[in-house]
Amino acid sequence: MSLTPSVKVLAGIFAVSGTVHLVKPQFYEQIMPSWVPAHREVILASGAAELALAAGLLAPRTRRLAGWGSVGLLLGVFPANVKMATDASKTHNTGLKAAAFGRLPLQWPMIKAAYAATKG
C-alpha cells in the first residue's frame, strides 16, 4: 500500500503529540486517569511510542507493524481523552470544553487511518 494522505496526517499528529509528551509532560499529567500508575513515566513512554510510530508509518517496510501499534496506542489513550472531556464538563471554560469533547470523535478517523496502514 502506498502512503495515503490519511496515514501521512496520522504520522504528523503522532510526531507533534509525541514531541509535546516529551517536552511538556506536565500538560498530560492532568488528564491521566487516576488508576494509571507512574503518570510521568507512562507519558514519556507514550511520547516515545508516538514518535516511533510516526516514523514507522512513513517507512514502507514498517508501515504494517506501525499501523497495528497505532491502533493499539489510540485505543489505549482513549480513556485519558474521555477523562479530559469529563473533567472539562465541570468547568466554565467553553474553549476547554470544546477542545476536550472535540477530540473524542477525532479518535475514530485516526483509528481508521491506523488500520488502513496495516494493509501494507
N, CA, C and O atoms as a Tinker XYZ file with bonds, in Angstrom:
   480  protein
     1  N      0.844000   -1.176000    0.000000    73     2
     2  CA     0.000000    0.000000    0.000000    64     1     3
     3  C      0.888000    1.238000    0.000000    63     2     4     5
     4  O      1.886000    1.299000    0.719000    81     3
     5  N      0.524000    2.199000   -0.795000    73     3     6
     6  CA     1.291000    3.438000   -0.812000    64     5     7
     7  C      0.918000    4.301000    0.395000    63     6     8     9
     8  O     -0.068000    4.047000    1.087000    81     7
     9  N      1.708000    5.289000    0.614000    73     7    10
    10  CA     1.476000    6.197000    1.749000    64     9    11
    11  C      0.296000    7.109000    1.413000    63    10    12    13
    12  O      0.400000    7.991000    0.560000    81    11
    13  N     -0.814000    6.884000    2.088000    73    11    14
    14  CA    -2.026000    7.661000    1.819000    64    13    15
    15  C     -1.993000    8.983000    2.586000    63    14    16    17
    16  O     -1.258000    9.116000    3.565000    81    15
    17  N     -2.785000    9.958000    2.143000    73    15    18
    18  CA    -2.844000   11.224000    2.886000    64    17    19
    19  C     -3.261000   11.035000    4.348000    63    18    20    21
    20  O     -2.740000   11.716000    5.232000    81    19
    21  N     -4.197000   10.115000    4.607000    73    19    22
    22  CA    -4.643000    9.937000    5.999000    64    21    23
    23  C     -3.529000    9.360000    6.868000    63    22    24    25
    24  O     -3.425000    9.709000    8.044000    81    23
    25  N     -2.703000    8.491000    6.313000    73    23    26
    26  CA    -1.589000    7.935000    7.080000    64    25    27
    27  C     -0.521000    9.008000    7.293000    63    26    28    29
    28  O      0.097000    9.057000    8.356000    81    27
    29  N     -0.299000    9.865000    6.300000    73    27    30
    30  CA     0.639000   10.985000    6.464000    64    29    31
    31  C      0.178000   11.913000    7.583000    63    30    32    33
    32  O      0.976000   12.340000    8.417000    81    31
    33  N     -1.118000   12.220000    7.590000    73    31    34
    34  CA    -1.663000   13.097000    8.637000    64    33    35
    35  C     -1.504000   12.441000   10.002000    63    34    36    37
    36  O     -1.102000   13.098000   10.962000    81    35
    37  N     -1.815000   11.153000   10.098000    73    35    38
    38  CA    -1.670000   10.446000   11.366000    64    37    39
    39  C     -0.221000   10.478000   11.836000    63    38    40    41
    40  O      0.040000   10.716000   13.015000    81    39
    41  N      0.718000   10.243000   10.936000    73    39    42
    42  CA     2.142000   10.305000   11.294000    64    41    43
    43  C      2.500000   11.703000   11.799000    63    42    44    45
    44  O      3.255000   11.839000   12.762000    81    43
    45  N      1.966000   12.734000   11.161000    73    43    46
    46  CA     2.226000   14.106000   11.599000    64    45    47
    47  C      1.657000   14.387000   12.980000    63    46    48    49
    48  O      2.306000   15.019000   13.814000    81    47
    49  N      0.441000   13.914000   13.215000    73    47    50
    50  CA    -0.188000   14.091000   14.532000    64    49    51
    51  C      0.647000   13.395000   15.605000    63    50    52    53
    52  O      0.902000   13.964000   16.666000    81    51
    53  N      1.071000   12.163000   15.325000    73    51    54
    54  CA     1.898000   11.435000   16.290000    64    53    55
    55  C      3.234000   12.140000   16.523000    63    54    56    57
    56  O      3.719000   12.182000   17.653000    81    55
    57  N      3.829000   12.690000   15.470000    73    55    58
    58  CA     5.123000   13.371000   15.625000    64    57    59
    59  C      4.978000   14.599000   16.526000    63    58    60    61
    60  O      5.811000   14.830000   17.402000    81    59
    61  N      3.935000   15.376000   16.313000    73    59    62
    62  CA     3.719000   16.576000   17.132000    64    61    63
    63  C      3.362000   16.185000   18.561000    63    62    64    65
    64  O      3.946000   16.697000   19.516000    81    63
    65  N      2.404000   15.278000   18.703000    73    63    66
    66  CA     1.969000   14.868000   20.038000    64    65    67
    67  C      3.103000   14.198000   20.812000    63    66    68    69
    68  O      3.278000   14.452000   22.004000    81    67
    69  N      3.865000   13.353000   20.142000    73    67    70
    70  CA     4.991000   12.689000   20.808000    64    69    71
    71  C      6.015000   13.679000   21.307000    63    70    72    73
    72  O      6.560000   13.530000   22.400000    81    71
    73  N      6.275000   14.692000   20.500000    73    71    74
    74  CA     7.222000   15.736000   20.910000    64    73    75
    75  C      6.709000   16.488000   22.134000    63    74    76    77
    76  O      7.467000   16.743000   23.070000    81    75
    77  N      5.431000   16.841000   22.131000    73    75    78
    78  CA     4.850000   17.553000   23.276000    64    77    79
    79  C      4.893000   16.664000   24.523000    63    78    80    81
    80  O      5.170000   17.152000   25.619000    81    79
    81  N      4.622000   15.369000   24.367000    73    79    82
    82  CA     4.703000   14.445000   25.509000    64    81    83
    83  C      6.088000   14.500000   26.161000    63    82    84    85
    84  O      6.203000   14.470000   27.387000    81    83
    85  N      7.127000   14.581000   25.343000    73    83    86
    86  CA     8.492000   14.565000   25.876000    64    85    87
    87  C      8.946000   15.924000   26.392000    63    86    88    89
    88  O      9.710000   16.000000   27.354000    81    87
    89  N      8.482000   16.991000   25.760000    73    87    90
    90  CA     8.929000   18.343000   26.129000    64    89    91
    91  C      8.091000   18.938000   27.259000    63    90    92    93
    92  O      8.625000   19.645000   28.114000    81    91
    93  N      6.791000   18.661000   27.275000    73    91    94
    94  CA     5.878000   19.213000   28.281000    64    93    95
    95  C      4.998000   18.111000   28.880000    63    94    96    97
    96  O      3.776000   18.154000   28.739000    81    95
    97  N      5.604000   17.131000   29.541000    73    95    98
    98  CA     4.788000   16.025000   30.078000    64    97    99
    99  C      3.759000   16.484000   31.102000    63    98   100   101
   100  O      2.730000   15.833000   31.278000    81    99
   101  N      4.021000   17.588000   31.772000    73    99   102
   102  CA     3.079000   18.078000   32.785000    64   101   103
   103  C      1.720000   18.429000   32.177000    63   102   104   105
   104  O      0.709000   18.395000   32.878000    81   103
   105  N      1.680000   18.767000   30.889000    73   103   106
   106  CA     0.415000   19.067000   30.214000    64   105   107
   107  C     -0.509000   17.851000   30.245000    63   106   108   109
   108  O     -1.722000   17.984000   30.401000    81   107
   109  N      0.080000   16.670000   30.096000    73   107   110
   110  CA    -0.713000   15.444000   30.032000    64   109   111
   111  C     -1.009000   14.847000   31.403000    63   110   112   113
   112  O     -1.941000   14.054000   31.539000    81   111
   113  N     -0.240000   15.209000   32.413000    73   111   114
   114  CA    -0.456000   14.626000   33.740000    64   113   115
   115  C     -1.857000   14.899000   34.262000    63   114   116   117
   116  O     -2.442000   14.054000   34.938000    81   115
   117  N     -2.398000   16.067000   33.956000    73   115   118
   118  CA    -3.712000   16.426000   34.469000    64   117   119
   119  C     -4.849000   15.630000   33.828000    63   118   120   121
   120  O     -5.953000   15.603000   34.370000    81   119
   121  N     -4.605000   14.983000   32.690000    73   119   122
   122  CA    -5.681000   14.226000   32.048000    64   121   123
   123  C     -5.535000   12.721000   32.228000    63   122   124   125
   124  O     -6.345000   11.947000   31.718000    81   123
   125  N     -4.513000   12.314000   32.947000    73   123   126
   126  CA    -4.299000   10.880000   33.169000    64   125   127
   127  C     -5.352000   10.335000   34.127000    63   126   128   129
   128  O     -5.606000   10.935000   35.172000    81   127
   129  N     -5.966000    9.209000   33.784000    73   127   130
   130  CA    -6.889000    8.584000   34.740000    64   129   131
   131  C     -6.136000    8.211000   36.021000    63   130   132   133
   132  O     -4.977000    7.800000   35.967000    81   131
   133  N     -6.787000    8.354000   37.146000    73   131   134
   134  CA    -6.128000    8.102000   38.432000    64   133   135
   135  C     -5.659000    6.659000   38.577000    63   134   136   137
   136  O     -4.720000    6.392000   39.327000    81   135
   137  N     -6.289000    5.736000   37.882000    73   135   138
   138  CA    -5.927000    4.323000   38.016000    64   137   139
   139  C     -4.653000    3.961000   37.252000    63   138   140   141
   140  O     -4.136000    2.854000   37.404000    81   139
   141  N     -4.145000    4.879000   36.437000    73   139   142
   142  CA    -2.898000    4.613000   35.706000    64   141   143
   143  C     -1.724000    4.915000   36.637000    63   142   144   145
   144  O     -1.620000    6.029000   37.149000    81   143
   145  N     -0.842000    3.944000   36.865000    73   143   146
   146  CA     0.306000    4.194000   37.745000    64   145   147
   147  C      1.404000    4.967000   37.016000    63   146   148   149
   148  O      1.430000    5.015000   35.787000    81   147
   149  N      2.297000    5.562000   37.775000    73   147   150
   150  CA     3.511000    6.202000   37.234000    64   149   151
   151  C      3.188000    7.135000   36.071000    63   150   152   153
   152  O      3.658000    6.933000   34.952000    81   151
   153  N      2.390000    8.145000   36.345000    73   151   154
   154  CA     1.926000    9.045000   35.288000    64   153   155
   155  C      3.058000    9.578000   34.407000    63   154   156   157
   156  O      2.990000    9.465000   33.183000    81   155
   157  N      4.074000   10.145000   35.003000    73   155   158
   158  CA     5.155000   10.760000   34.216000    64   157   159
   159  C      5.818000    9.730000   33.305000    63   158   160   161
   160  O      6.072000   10.007000   32.133000    81   159
   161  N      6.094000    8.560000   33.834000    73   159   162
   162  CA     6.757000    7.522000   33.046000    64   161   163
   163  C      5.880000    7.045000   31.891000    63   162   164   165
   164  O      6.375000    6.806000   30.789000    81   163
   165  N      4.589000    6.909000   32.141000    73   163   166
   166  CA     3.663000    6.488000   31.086000    64   165   167
   167  C      3.580000    7.557000   30.002000    63   166   168   169
   168  O      3.539000    7.237000   28.813000    81   167
   169  N      3.554000    8.811000   30.404000    73   167   170
   170  CA     3.504000    9.916000   29.436000    64   169   171
   171  C      4.766000    9.927000   28.575000    63   170   172   173
   172  O      4.685000   10.049000   27.353000    81   171
   173  N      5.916000    9.800000   29.205000    73   171   174
   174  CA     7.163000    9.797000   28.439000    64   173   175
   175  C      7.242000    8.588000   27.509000    63   174   176   177
   176  O      7.682000    8.706000   26.365000    81   175
   177  N      6.820000    7.442000   27.997000    73   175   178
   178  CA     6.835000    6.237000   27.158000    64   177   179
   179  C      5.872000    6.370000   25.985000    63   178   180   181
   180  O      6.191000    5.956000   24.870000    81   179
   181  N      4.696000    6.944000   26.228000    73   179   182
   182  CA     3.744000    7.093000   25.132000    64   181   183
   183  C      4.237000    8.125000   24.117000    63   182   184   185
   184  O      3.973000    7.994000   22.922000    81   183
   185  N      4.947000    9.143000   24.583000    73   183   186
   186  CA     5.539000   10.104000   23.651000    64   185   187
   187  C      6.583000    9.454000   22.767000    63   186   188   189
   188  O      6.617000    9.686000   21.558000    81   187
   189  N      7.436000    8.638000   23.371000    73   187   190
   190  CA     8.446000    7.919000   22.589000    64   189   191
   191  C      7.772000    6.957000   21.613000    63   190   192   193
   192  O      8.210000    6.813000   20.472000    81   191
   193  N      6.709000    6.303000   22.065000    73   191   194
   194  CA     5.974000    5.384000   21.186000    64   193   195
   195  C      5.361000    6.134000   20.007000    63   194   196   197
   196  O      5.401000    5.654000   18.874000    81   195
   197  N      4.797000    7.306000   20.272000    73   195   198
   198  CA     4.200000    8.084000   19.179000    64   197   199
   199  C      5.249000    8.490000   18.154000    63   198   200   201
   200  O      4.988000    8.454000   16.952000    81   199
   201  N      6.420000    8.872000   18.614000    73   199   202
   202  CA     7.486000    9.237000   17.670000    64   201   203
   203  C      7.930000    8.026000   16.856000    63   202   204   205
   204  O      8.147000    8.131000   15.649000    81   203
   205  N      8.065000    6.882000   17.513000    73   203   206
   206  CA     8.454000    5.661000   16.803000    64   205   207
   207  C      7.376000    5.252000   15.801000    63   206   208   209
   208  O      7.688000    4.840000   14.683000    81   207
   209  N      6.119000    5.364000   16.198000    73   207   210
   210  CA     5.027000    5.007000   15.299000    64   209   211
   211  C      4.951000    5.971000   14.114000    63   210   212   213
   212  O      4.694000    5.548000   12.987000    81   211
   213  N      5.172000    7.250000   14.361000    73   211   214
   214  CA     5.175000    8.223000   13.259000    64   213   215
   215  C      6.214000    7.833000   12.221000    63   214   216   217
   216  O      5.924000    7.813000   11.025000    81   215
   217  N      7.420000    7.524000   12.673000    73   215   218
   218  CA     8.483000    7.115000   11.751000    64   217   219
   219  C      8.115000    5.801000   11.065000    63   218   220   221
   220  O      8.331000    5.645000    9.863000    81   219
   221  N      7.565000    4.865000   11.821000    73   219   222
   222  CA     7.189000    3.575000   11.262000    64   221   223
   223  C      6.096000    3.667000   10.219000    63   222   224   225
   224  O      6.108000    2.917000    9.243000    81   223
   225  N      5.151000    4.574000   10.408000    73   223   226
   226  CA     4.078000    4.753000    9.428000    64   225   227
   227  C      4.602000    5.292000    8.104000    63   226   228   229
   228  O      4.035000    5.006000    7.049000    81   227
   229  N      5.669000    6.064000    8.151000    73   227   230
   230  CA     6.208000    6.670000    6.935000    64   229   231
   231  C      7.080000    5.718000    6.134000    63   230   232   233
   232  O      7.276000    5.917000    4.935000    81   231
   233  N      7.601000    4.695000    6.778000    73   231   234
   234  CA     8.515000    3.761000    6.102000    64   233   235
   235  C      7.734000    2.546000    5.592000    63   234   236   237
   236  O      7.051000    1.885000    6.375000    81   235
   237  N      7.823000    2.247000    4.309000    73   235   238
   238  CA     7.059000    1.126000    3.750000    64   237   239
   239  C      7.310000   -0.211000    4.459000    63   238   240   241
   240  O      6.374000   -0.991000    4.635000    81   239
   241  N      8.528000   -0.484000    4.860000    73   239   242
   242  CA     8.864000   -1.777000    5.466000    64   241   243
   243  C      8.256000   -1.953000    6.853000    63   242   244   245
   244  O      8.035000   -3.081000    7.293000    81   243
   245  N      7.987000   -0.859000    7.537000    73   243   246
   246  CA     7.458000   -0.943000    8.909000    64   245   247
   247  C      6.024000   -0.443000    9.029000    63   246   248   249
   248  O      5.465000   -0.420000   10.126000    81   247
   249  N      5.430000   -0.046000    7.920000    73   247   250
   250  CA     4.103000    0.572000    7.969000    64   249   251
   251  C      3.052000   -0.359000    8.570000    63   250   252   253
   252  O      2.247000    0.078000    9.393000    81   251
   253  N      3.044000   -1.615000    8.179000    73   251   254
   254  CA     2.021000   -2.546000    8.680000    64   253   255
   255  C      2.119000   -2.705000   10.205000    63   254   256   257
   256  O      1.112000   -2.600000   10.905000    81   255
   257  N      3.308000   -2.953000   10.706000    73   255   258
   258  CA     3.508000   -3.102000   12.152000    64   257   259
   259  C      3.177000   -1.800000   12.882000    63   258   260   261
   260  O      2.532000   -1.815000   13.931000    81   259
   261  N      3.621000   -0.680000   12.321000    73   259   262
   262  CA     3.317000    0.624000   12.939000    64   261   263
   263  C      1.819000    0.912000   12.913000    63   262   264   265
   264  O      1.296000    1.567000   13.815000    81   263
   265  N      1.140000    0.432000   11.898000    73   263   266
   266  CA    -0.316000    0.589000   11.845000    64   265   267
   267  C     -0.989000   -0.127000   13.003000    63   266   268   269
   268  O     -1.864000    0.434000   13.664000    81   267
   269  N     -0.577000   -1.383000   13.253000    73   267   270
   270  CA    -1.150000   -2.122000   14.384000    64   269   271
   271  C     -0.780000   -1.467000   15.711000    63   270   272   273
   272  O     -1.606000   -1.383000   16.621000    81   271
   273  N      0.454000   -1.008000   15.816000    73   271   274
   274  CA     0.860000   -0.303000   17.039000    64   273   275
   275  C      0.061000    0.969000   17.246000    63   274   276   277
   276  O     -0.275000    1.323000   18.377000    81   275
   277  N     -0.243000    1.656000   16.156000    73   275   278
   278  CA    -1.029000    2.894000   16.227000    64   277   279
   279  C     -2.458000    2.620000   16.675000    63   278   280   281
   280  O     -3.017000    3.359000   17.486000    81   279
   281  N     -3.047000    1.549000   16.138000    73   279   282
   282  CA    -4.396000    1.172000   16.578000    64   281   283
   283  C     -4.382000    0.923000   18.088000    63   282   284   285
   284  O     -5.249000    1.415000   18.810000    81   283
   285  N     -3.411000    0.172000   18.554000    73   283   286
   286  CA    -3.311000   -0.124000   19.989000    64   285   287
   287  C     -3.113000    1.114000   20.834000    63   286   288   289
   288  O     -3.744000    1.270000   21.879000    81   287
   289  N     -2.239000    1.990000   20.386000    73   287   290
   290  CA    -1.984000    3.218000   21.138000    64   289   291
   291  C     -3.235000    4.077000   21.214000    63   290   292   293
   292  O     -3.581000    4.583000   22.282000    81   291
   293  N     -3.912000    4.242000   20.091000    73   291   294
   294  CA    -5.110000    5.086000   20.074000    64   293   295
   295  C     -6.215000    4.519000   20.968000    63   294   296   297
   296  O     -6.926000    5.269000   21.637000    81   295
   297  N     -6.352000    3.211000   20.976000    73   295   298
   298  CA    -7.334000    2.601000   21.879000    64   297   299
   299  C     -6.898000    2.755000   23.336000    63   298   300   301
   300  O     -7.732000    2.926000   24.225000    81   299
   301  N     -5.596000    2.692000   23.572000    73   299   302
   302  CA    -5.070000    2.808000   24.926000    64   301   303
   303  C     -5.206000    4.193000   25.528000    63   302   304   305
   304  O     -5.402000    4.324000   26.737000    81   303
   305  N     -5.107000    5.231000   24.705000    73   303   306
   306  CA    -5.188000    6.595000   25.240000    64   305   307
   307  C     -6.621000    7.123000   25.280000    63   306   308   309
   308  O     -6.875000    8.200000   25.818000    81   307
   309  N     -7.543000    6.371000   24.718000    73   307   310
   310  CA    -8.924000    6.843000   24.707000    64   309   311
   311  C     -9.473000    7.135000   26.100000    63   310   312   313
   312  O    -10.177000    8.131000   26.265000    81   311
   313  N     -9.181000    6.303000   27.120000    73   311   314
   314  CA    -9.679000    6.641000   28.465000    64   313   315
   315  C     -9.197000    8.013000   28.964000    63   314   316   317
   316  O     -9.941000    8.716000   29.647000    81   315
   317  N     -7.970000    8.392000   28.628000    73   315   318
   318  CA    -7.485000    9.718000   29.033000    64   317   319
   319  C     -8.273000   10.814000   28.324000    63   318   320   321
   320  O     -8.548000   11.861000   28.910000    81   319
   321  N     -8.631000   10.579000   27.077000    73   319   322
   322  CA    -9.421000   11.573000   26.348000    64   321   323
   323  C    -10.830000   11.696000   26.929000    63   322   324   325
   324  O    -11.380000   12.794000   27.005000    81   323
   325  N    -11.405000   10.576000   27.333000    73   323   326
   326  CA   -12.726000   10.605000   27.971000    64   325   327
   327  C    -12.633000   11.330000   29.306000    63   326   328   329
   328  O    -13.506000   12.135000   29.631000    81   327
   329  N    -11.589000   11.059000   30.086000    73   327   330
   330  CA   -11.412000   11.733000   31.370000    64   329   331
   331  C    -11.260000   13.231000   31.174000    63   330   332   333
   332  O    -11.833000   14.021000   31.924000    81   331
   333  N    -10.485000   13.623000   30.162000    73   331   334
   334  CA   -10.292000   15.040000   29.890000    64   333   335
   335  C    -11.633000   15.707000   29.573000    63   334   336   337
   336  O    -11.894000   16.814000   30.045000    81   335
   337  N    -12.475000   15.057000   28.789000    73   335   338
   338  CA   -13.786000   15.617000   28.458000    64   337   339
   339  C    -14.683000   15.674000   29.693000    63   338   340   341
   340  O    -15.396000   16.656000   29.899000    81   339
   341  N    -14.647000   14.631000   30.508000    73   339   342
   342  CA   -15.449000   14.606000   31.730000    64   341   343
   343  C    -15.024000   15.727000   32.676000    63   342   344   345
   344  O    -15.868000   16.428000   33.233000    81   343
   345  N    -13.720000   15.893000   32.854000    73   343   346
   346  CA   -13.220000   16.966000   33.718000    64   345   347
   347  C    -13.571000   18.338000   33.153000    63   346   348   349
   348  O    -13.950000   19.238000   33.902000    81   347
   349  N    -13.450000   18.502000   31.853000    73   347   350
   350  CA   -13.735000   19.793000   31.220000    64   349   351
   351  C    -15.207000   20.166000   31.356000    63   350   352   353
   352  O    -15.553000   21.346000   31.417000    81   351
   353  N    -16.071000   19.155000   31.404000    73   351   354
   354  CA   -17.505000   19.446000   31.518000    64   353   355
   355  C    -17.841000   20.116000   32.844000    63   354   356   357
   356  O    -18.910000   20.710000   32.980000    81   355
   357  N    -16.949000   20.030000   33.818000    73   355   358
   358  CA   -17.181000   20.609000   35.144000    64   357   359
   359  C    -16.672000   22.041000   35.255000    63   358   360   361
   360  O    -16.820000   22.672000   36.302000    81   359
   361  N    -16.073000   22.560000   34.181000    73   359   362
   362  CA   -15.536000   23.913000   34.217000    64   361   363
   363  C    -16.471000   24.883000   33.503000    63   362   364   365
   364  O    -17.448000   24.479000   32.873000    81   363
   365  N    -16.152000   26.157000   33.613000    73   363   366
   366  CA   -16.905000   27.185000   32.893000    64   365   367
   367  C    -16.154000   27.623000   31.638000    63   366   368   369
   368  O    -16.586000   28.544000   30.945000    81   367
   369  N    -15.043000   26.973000   31.348000    73   367   370
   370  CA   -14.207000   27.326000   30.203000    64   369   371
   371  C    -14.766000   26.653000   28.948000    63   370   372   373
   372  O    -14.549000   25.463000   28.722000    81   371
   373  N    -15.481000   27.422000   28.141000    73   371   374
   374  CA   -16.124000   26.883000   26.946000    64   373   375
   375  C    -15.098000   26.370000   25.944000    63   374   376   377
   376  O    -15.325000   25.348000   25.296000    81   375
   377  N    -13.978000   27.063000   25.810000    73   375   378
   378  CA   -12.938000   26.626000   24.879000    64   377   379
   379  C    -12.356000   25.284000   25.265000    63   378   380   381
   380  O    -12.122000   24.428000   24.412000    81   379
   381  N    -12.121000   25.103000   26.563000    73   379   382
   382  CA   -11.594000   23.824000   27.051000    64   381   383
   383  C    -12.605000   22.710000   26.807000    63   382   384   385
   384  O    -12.244000   21.608000   26.392000    81   383
   385  N    -13.876000   23.009000   27.071000    73   383   386
   386  CA   -14.923000   22.009000   26.822000    64   385   387
   387  C    -14.958000   21.626000   25.346000    63   386   388   389
   388  O    -15.016000   20.444000   25.005000    81   387
   389  N    -14.922000   22.623000   24.478000    73   387   390
   390  CA   -14.982000   22.354000   23.040000    64   389   391
   391  C    -13.788000   21.520000   22.589000    63   390   392   393
   392  O    -13.947000   20.584000   21.805000    81   391
   393  N    -12.605000   21.850000   23.074000    73   391   394
   394  CA   -11.404000   21.103000   22.687000    64   393   395
   395  C    -11.457000   19.674000   23.218000    63   394   396   397
   396  O    -11.122000   18.726000   22.507000    81   395
   397  N    -11.878000   19.528000   24.469000    73   395   398
   398  CA   -11.904000   18.203000   25.093000    64   397   399
   399  C    -12.927000   17.294000   24.422000    63   398   400   401
   400  O    -12.635000   16.135000   24.129000    81   399
   401  N    -14.113000   17.816000   24.183000    73   399   402
   402  CA   -15.136000   16.985000   23.551000    64   401   403
   403  C    -14.888000   16.834000   22.050000    63   402   404   405
   404  O    -15.289000   15.837000   21.449000    81   403
   405  N    -14.230000   17.818000   21.451000    73   403   406
   406  CA   -13.897000   17.740000   20.030000    64   405   407
   407  C    -12.895000   16.649000   19.715000    63   406   408   409
   408  O    -12.885000   16.114000   18.606000    81   407
   409  N    -12.054000   16.313000   20.676000    73   407   410
   410  CA   -11.049000   15.253000   20.473000    64   409   411
   411  C    -11.682000   13.880000   20.335000    63   410   412   413
   412  O    -11.181000   13.033000   19.595000    81   411
   413  N    -12.776000   13.656000   21.039000    73   411   414
   414  CA   -13.359000   12.315000   21.079000    64   413   415
   415  C    -13.763000   11.786000   19.697000    63   414   416   417
   416  O    -13.377000   10.673000   19.340000    81   415
   417  N    -14.525000   12.547000   18.917000    73   415   418
   418  CA   -14.893000   11.999000   17.600000    64   417   419
   419  C    -13.715000   11.918000   16.628000    63   418   420   421
   420  O    -13.813000   11.236000   15.609000    81   419
   421  N    -12.615000   12.591000   16.917000    73   419   422
   422  CA   -11.432000   12.507000   16.053000    64   421   423
   423  C    -10.714000   11.170000   16.206000    63   422   424   425
   424  O     -9.939000   10.776000   15.335000    81   423
   425  N    -10.970000   10.472000   17.312000    73   423   426
   426  CA   -10.322000    9.182000   17.526000    64   425   427
   427  C    -10.693000    8.190000   16.423000    63   426   428   429
   428  O     -9.840000    7.435000   15.957000    81   427
   429  N    -11.958000    8.190000   16.004000    73   427   430
   430  CA   -12.391000    7.209000   15.016000    64   429   431
   431  C    -11.635000    7.353000   13.687000    63   430   432   433
   432  O    -11.110000    6.350000   13.201000    81   431
   433  N    -11.549000    8.540000   13.073000    73   431   434
   434  CA   -10.791000    8.620000   11.814000    64   433   435
   435  C     -9.304000    8.315000   12.000000    63   434   436   437
   436  O     -8.653000    7.824000   11.077000    81   435
   437  N     -8.767000    8.602000   13.179000    73   435   438
   438  CA    -7.365000    8.270000   13.428000    64   437   439
   439  C     -7.183000    6.749000   13.505000    63   438   440   441
   440  O     -6.223000    6.209000   12.955000    81   439
   441  N     -8.096000    6.069000   14.181000    73   439   442
   442  CA    -8.033000    4.609000   14.254000    64   441   443
   443  C     -8.231000    4.009000   12.861000    63   442   444   445
   444  O     -7.572000    3.036000   12.496000    81   443
   445  N     -9.134000    4.591000   12.099000    73   443   446
   446  CA    -9.384000    4.118000   10.738000    64   445   447
   447  C     -8.127000    4.268000    9.867000    63   446   448   449
   448  O     -7.797000    3.368000    9.094000    81   447
   449  N     -7.432000    5.396000    9.992000    73   447   450
   450  CA    -6.186000    5.603000    9.244000    64   449   451
   451  C     -5.118000    4.618000    9.693000    63   450   452   453
   452  O     -4.385000    4.071000    8.869000    81   451
   453  N     -5.031000    4.391000   10.997000    73   451   454
   454  CA    -4.043000    3.432000   11.517000    64   453   455
   455  C     -4.348000    2.045000   10.992000    63   454   456   457
   456  O     -3.437000    1.321000   10.589000    81   455
   457  N     -5.613000    1.664000   10.991000    73   455   458
   458  CA    -5.981000    0.348000   10.481000    64   457   459
   459  C     -5.666000    0.227000    8.985000    63   458   460   461
   460  O     -5.226000   -0.826000    8.522000    81   459
   461  N     -5.893000    1.295000    8.246000    73   459   462
   462  CA    -5.566000    1.275000    6.812000    64   461   463
   463  C     -4.086000    1.016000    6.604000    63   462   464   465
   464  O     -3.702000    0.351000    5.642000    81   463
   465  N     -3.261000    1.530000    7.485000    73   463   466
   466  CA    -1.819000    1.320000    7.370000    64   465   467
   467  C     -1.436000   -0.145000    7.588000    63   466   468   469
   468  O     -0.375000   -0.576000    7.136000    81   467
   469  N     -2.281000   -0.910000    8.271000    73   467   470
   470  CA    -1.965000   -2.326000    8.498000    64   469   471
   471  C     -2.071000   -3.147000    7.219000    63   470   472   473
   472  O     -1.626000   -4.294000    7.169000    81   471
   473  N     -2.653000   -2.561000    6.202000    73   471   474
   474  CA    -2.815000   -3.266000    4.931000    64   473   475
   475  C     -1.537000   -3.243000    4.102000    63   474   476   477
   476  O     -1.496000   -3.798000    3.004000    81   475
   477  N     -0.510000   -2.612000    4.618000    73   475   478
   478  CA     0.774000   -2.633000    3.919000    64   477   479
   479  C      1.265000   -1.290000    3.650000    63   478   480
   480  O      2.337000   -1.129000    3.066000    81   479
